[in-house]
């Protein structure tokens, strides 16, 4: 696999140039944190996995009215900065692109993208709206409530099983990752 030619600071600069929505930026930081923790657990490249999580929605504001292009434009923007495996994962995280990829990295991104939303939504219904209040069992309970965080695709979260992780293990990894950056997220 080829190396990345972008570092985190350059990635953040690219995000600042292309993303103005603060919630979206926090989402991207959340997915980055989960991806890095997953990479560590699975013995993968933490820097690369983190960058994929951080940059996966860099085109979102540009493509929100043409959602079938979301991920494709990001991959184009990053073509000289990330290896092809990373670009494929970014293309595939939006099923509307029609791009299929079943790599570890791709499954990790798909699952982490959705899990971040479920964990954040769970934190927001806690008494003090803090990630420190969230427990794995709370997230699992909310996972089972189909009317909670309706936009979160539970089937996509279950891509964690393709990584050899149970839902509980994955939620634990994701929750700890987000708790570590709770100040950055304001939660």
Secondary structure, 3 states (H helix, E strand, C coil): CCCCCCCHHHHHHHHHHHCCCHHHHHHHHHHHHHHHHHHHHHCCCHHHHHHHHHHCCCCHHHHCCCHHHCCHHHHHHCCCCCCHHHHHHHHHCCHHHCCCCCCHHHHHHHHHHHHHHHHHHHHHCCCCCCHHHCCHHHHHHHHHCCCCCCCCCHHHHHHHHHHCCCHHHHHHHHHHHHHHCHHHHCC
